[in-house]
Amino acid sequence: MSNESSVAAEQGTAPASGASHNNSHTPSPNHTVSKDTRRRVVTASFIGNFVEWFDYAVYGYLAGIIATVFFPESDRQTALLATFGVFAISFFVRPLGGFIWGHIGDRLGRKQALSLSIVLMSVATFCIALIPGYATIGVMAPILLLLVRVVQGFSAAGEYAGASAFLVEYAPANRRGLYAAVVPASTAAGLLLGSLLAALLSSVLSAEQLNDWGWRLPFLLAAPMGLIGRYIRTKLEDTPAFRELTAKDTAVKAPALAMFKTYRKQLIIATGAVLLNAVGFYVILSYMPTYLSVELGFGAAESFLATTIALASYIGFIFLTGIASDKFGRKRMLITASVLFILLTVPAFMLLDTRNFLVIVLVQILLGGMLTLNDGTLPSFLAELFPTKVRYTGFAVSFNLSNALFGGTAPFMATLLIGMTHSQLAPGWYLVAASLVSLIAVLFAAETSKKPLLQD
């Protein structure tokens, strides 16, 4: 395995540029990891995020139906705002979840945190299918929906960060970007299946059937998928980096305190860098079908189909971005993504208003491809930004804080801004603002690729 031997050599000799004086580097037990183990690591990391984002996709794509089921009859925009409001509120617990899952992951291990989070997520998602509608139990329907979404938000706070850290700590040093790209690919795959199921249900069921019981079917799939994911994860060892940390007994008792005390700059940079992902992901890949059908009057089936095509291309692009970030560096890729969004987002939204199916598909592929430049790079960038002892916490807190404030609220804000400004370009300008903040944050970051992972 000459390639992995060269990786080990790189990790043993690379300079500690950019690290503080008390930081050491992982001497790389990675070269002893078998290909079979890495394949199982990739599978375990993929399936958890897949379940999580499948749920978010179904909720987003069927938001119009969910609004009629769980909220009293009123004007359509108010009901839709309420539905997206529940979606947003569930994100507010994510920073708390980031602290708790980060503590578990940095103290007890990445494997332990990931095994618990996938159980909570799949059970909560399954429960959505069982909640009666407003017509049956009145105001208790939206209350129960909100409670379940809060549990989902809490459990989701540990998934993306944990899976990214898990993959980065198992990956060869020169392929960390490619391995970490599995995480956003799994989120897009979950969205893709959600989009396909929503399109299928919209095609084969009548409006009455879809409103009555059809919308519940996708949520029922979460339980078996979650059980499979947990089984795979329990069969893995924890990462080499974490096992080394525990072997040396250098794990910190309070990772969050250590992070705020020593790594405040990294935390600020990470939170700002996530903003483009937070807003862009939900506007382009989750909210877009609703935007096309409700705001632009495009057919529901055509809206789902256009987003499905864009998602499929996104998955292919995301791995190319991971490879490119390993070659050209994380910082260059993230800056490129921000600049492209600043320049091209509003013109792209103008083209969506043509209501031409081919144009809409091409625009969504363009926006999704631009987003992969950020999303395919961000997991490895964030994981490399923090040392092993606070990696899970630093990643989870920064990622979930930005997503709570701006990601989960993106569909709500997009709908609200359109109502306030009477401009269908409002979501595009919102995305431009997020891109500008991310650009400024990344400009202050050091390059993290092609260097050994920080240990302590």
Residue pairs with C-beta under 8 A, 6 or more apart in sequence:
1 31
3 172
4 30
4 31
4 172
5 31
6 174
7 28
7 30
7 31
7 172
7 173
7 174
7 175
8 28
8 30
8 31
10 173
10 174
10 450
10 452
11 25
11 26
11 27
11 28
11 30
11 173
11 452
12 27
12 28
14 25
14 173
14 450
14 451
14 452
15 451
16 23
16 24
16 25
16 451
16 452
17 446
17 451
18 446
18 447
18 448
18 451
19 25
19 454
20 262
22 456
23 387
23 454
23 455
23 456
24 455
24 456
25 452
25 453
25 454
25 455
26 240
26 241
26 244
26 388
26 452
26 453
26 454
26 455
27 244
28 173
28 240
28 452
29 240
29 241
29 243
29 244
30 170
30 171
30 172
30 173
30 240
31 172
32 240
33 170
33 240
37 170
37 236
37 237
38 170
38 171
38 179
40 232
40 235
40 236
41 166
41 167
41 170
41 236
42 167
42 179
42 182
43 232
44 114
44 166
44 229
44 232
44 233
44 236
45 114
45 163
45 164
45 166
45 167
45 182
45 183
45 186
46 163
46 182
46 183
46 185
46 186
46 189
47 118
47 186
47 225
47 228
47 229
47 232
48 114
48 117
48 118
48 121
48 159
48 163
48 186
48 229
48 233
49 159
49 160
49 163
49 183
49 186
49 187
49 190
50 186
50 187
50 189
50 190
50 193
50 225
50 229
51 118
51 121
51 122
51 125
51 190
51 222
51 225
51 226
51 229
52 121
52 152
52 155
52 156
52 159
52 160
52 187
52 190
53 186
53 187
53 188
53 189
53 190
53 191
53 194
54 125
54 190
54 191
54 193
54 194
54 218
54 221
54 222
54 225
55 121
55 125
55 128
55 152
55 190
55 194
55 219
55 222
56 190
56 191
56 194
56 286
57 190
57 191
57 192
57 193
57 194
57 195
57 198
57 286
58 194
58 197
58 198
58 218
58 219
59 66
59 87
59 128
60 87
60 194
60 282
60 286
60 287
60 289
60 290
60 411
61 194
61 195
61 198
61 286
61 289
61 290
61 304
61 307
62 198
62 215
62 218
63 80
63 83
63 84
63 87
63 290
63 411
64 80
64 83
64 290
64 293
64 294
64 300
65 210
65 211
65 215
66 83
66 145
66 215
67 76
67 79
67 80
67 82
67 83
68 79
68 211
69 133
69 134
69 141
69 211
69 215
70 83
70 86
70 131
70 133
70 134
70 141
70 142
70 145
71 79
71 82
71 83
71 134
71 142
72 134
73 79
76 294
77 415
77 419
80 290
80 294
80 415
81 412
81 415
81 416
82 142
84 411
84 412
84 415
85 412
86 142
86 145
86 146
86 149
87 149
87 408
87 411
87 412
88 408
88 409
88 411
88 412
89 146
89 149
89 150
89 408
90 146
90 149
90 150
90 152
90 153
90 408
91 153
91 403
91 404
91 407
91 408
91 409
92 153
92 404
92 408
93 150
93 153
93 154
93 157
93 404
94 153
94 154
94 156
94 157
94 400
94 401
94 403
94 404
94 408
95 157
95 397
95 400
95 401
95 404
96 154
96 157
97 153
97 154
97 155
97 156
97 157
97 158
97 396
97 400
98 157
98 158
98 161
98 393
98 396
98 397
98 398
98 399
98 400
98 401
99 256
99 393
99 396
99 397
100 154
100 157
100 158
101 113
101 117
101 157
101 158
101 161
101 162
101 392
101 396
102 158
102 161
102 255
102 256
102 390
102 392
102 393
102 394
102 395
102 396
102 397
103 254
103 255
103 256
103 393
104 112
104 113
104 116
104 158
105 112
105 113
105 114
105 158
105 161
105 162
105 165
105 392
105 393
105 396
106 251
106 252
106 255
106 389
106 390
106 391
106 392
106 393
107 251
107 253
107 255
109 238
109 242
109 246
110 162
110 165
110 166
110 169
110 238
110 239
110 242
110 392
111 166
111 233
111 234
111 236
111 237
111 238
112 238
113 158
113 162
113 392
114 158
114 159
114 162
114 163
114 166
114 233
115 230
115 233
115 234
116 158
117 155
117 156
117 157
117 158
117 159
117 162
118 155
118 159
118 226
118 229
118 230
118 233
119 155
119 226
119 230
120 151
120 152
120 154
120 155
121 152
121 155
121 156
121 159
121 222
121 226
122 222
122 223
122 225
122 226
122 227
122 229
123 222
123 223
123 226
124 148
124 149
124 151
124 152
124 155
125 152
125 219
125 222
125 223
125 226
126 219
126 220
126 222
126 223
126 226
127 148
128 145
128 148
128 216
128 219
129 216
129 217
129 219
129 220
130 216
131 141
131 144
131 145
131 148
132 141
133 141
134 141
134 142
137 144
153 408
157 396
157 400
158 396
160 183
160 187
160 379
160 399
161 382
161 392
161 395
161 396
161 399
161 400
162 392
162 396
163 182
163 183
163 186
164 180
164 183
164 379
164 380
164 382
164 383
164 395
165 239
165 383
165 391
165 392
165 395
166 239
167 176
167 179
167 180
167 182
167 183
167 379
168 176
168 179
168 180
168 379
168 380
168 383
168 384
168 453
169 239
169 240
169 241
169 242
169 383
169 388
169 391
169 453
170 179
170 239
170 240
171 178
171 179
171 180
172 179
173 450
173 452
173 453
174 326
174 450
175 326
176 326
176 380
176 383
176 384
176 449
177 321
177 322
177 323
177 324
177 325
177 326
177 330
177 376
177 377
177 380
177 449
178 319
178 322
178 323
178 326
179 322
179 380
180 322
180 379
180 380
180 383
181 318
181 319
181 321
181 322
181 376
181 379
181 380
183 379
184 318
184 372
184 375
184 376
184 378
184 379
185 315
185 318
185 319
187 281
188 285
188 311
188 314
188 315
188 318
189 315
191 285
191 286
191 311
192 308
192 311
192 312
192 315
194 218
195 289
195 304
195 307
195 308
195 311
196 308
197 217
197 218
198 218
198 289
198 304
199 301
199 304
199 305
199 308
201 210
201 214
201 215
201 217
201 218
202 210
202 300
202 301
202 304
203 301
205 214
237 243
241 388
241 453
241 455
242 388
244 388
244 455
245 251
245 388
245 389
245 455
245 456
250 389
250 455
250 456
251 389
252 258
252 389
252 390
255 389
255 390
255 392
255 393
256 390
256 393
256 397
258 389
258 390
259 267
259 386
259 390
259 393
259 394
259 397
260 267
262 390
263 386
263 387
263 390
263 394
265 444
266 385
266 386
266 394
267 394
267 397
267 398
268 441
269 385
269 441
269 442
269 444
269 445
270 382
270 385
270 386
270 394
270 395
270 398
270 399
270 441
271 398
271 401
271 402
271 441
272 402
272 437
272 438
272 440
272 441
272 442
273 334
273 378
273 381
273 382
273 398
273 438
273 441
273 442
273 445
274 378
274 382
274 398
274 399
274 402
274 403
274 438
275 402
275 406
275 434
275 435
275 437
275 438
275 441
276 337
276 338
276 341
276 374
276 434
276 435
276 437
276 438
277 371
277 374
277 375
277 378
277 402
277 407
277 438
278 402
278 403
278 405
278 406
278 407
278 410
278 434
279 406
279 407
279 410
279 430
279 431
279 434
280 341
280 367
280 371
280 374
280 375
280 431
280 434
280 435
281 371
281 375
281 407
282 407
282 408
282 410
282 411
283 291
283 410
283 411
283 414
283 427
283 430
283 431
284 310
284 364
284 367
284 368
284 371
284 431
285 307
285 310
285 311
285 314
285 368
285 371
286 410
286 411
287 410
287 411
287 414
287 427
288 303
288 306
288 307
288 310
288 364
289 300
289 303
289 304
289 306
289 307
290 303
290 411
291 352
291 414
291 427
292 298
292 302
292 303
292 306
292 307
292 352
292 360
293 299
293 300
293 303
295 418
295 424
296 352
296 353
296 355
296 424
297 355
298 355
298 360
302 357
302 360
306 357
306 360
306 361
306 364
307 364
309 361
309 364
309 365
310 361
310 364
310 365
310 367
310 368
311 368
313 365
313 368
313 369
314 368
314 369
314 371
314 372
317 368
317 369
317 372
317 376
318 372
318 375
318 376
319 376
320 372
320 376
321 333
321 372
321 373
321 375
321 376
321 377
322 376
322 377
322 380
324 333
324 376
325 333
325 376
325 377
325 380
325 381
325 449
326 449
326 450
329 447
329 449
329 450
330 377
330 380
330 381
330 384
330 447
330 448
330 449
331 381
331 442
331 445
331 446
331 447
331 448
333 373
333 374
333 376
333 377
334 373
334 374
334 377
334 378
334 381
334 438
334 442
335 439
335 442
335 443
336 373
337 370
337 371
337 373
337 374
337 377
337 435
337 438
338 374
338 435
338 436
338 438
338 439
338 442
339 435
339 439
340 370
340 373
341 370
341 431
341 432
341 434
341 435
342 432
342 435
342 436
342 439
344 366
344 370
345 367
345 428
345 429
345 431
345 432
345 435
346 425
346 428
346 429
346 432
348 363
348 366
348 367
348 428
349 424
349 425
349 427
349 428
350 425
351 359
351 360
351 363
352 359
352 360
352 363
353 424
354 360
374 438
380 448
380 449
381 445
381 448
382 394
382 395
382 398
382 399
383 391
383 395
383 453
384 448
384 449
384 451
384 453
384 454
385 394
385 395
385 445
385 448
386 393
386 394
386 395
386 454
387 453
387 454
387 455
387 456
388 453
388 454
388 455
388 456
389 455
389 456
406 413
406 434
410 430
413 430
414 426
414 427
414 430
417 423
417 426
417 427
417 429
417 430
418 424
418 426
418 427
420 426
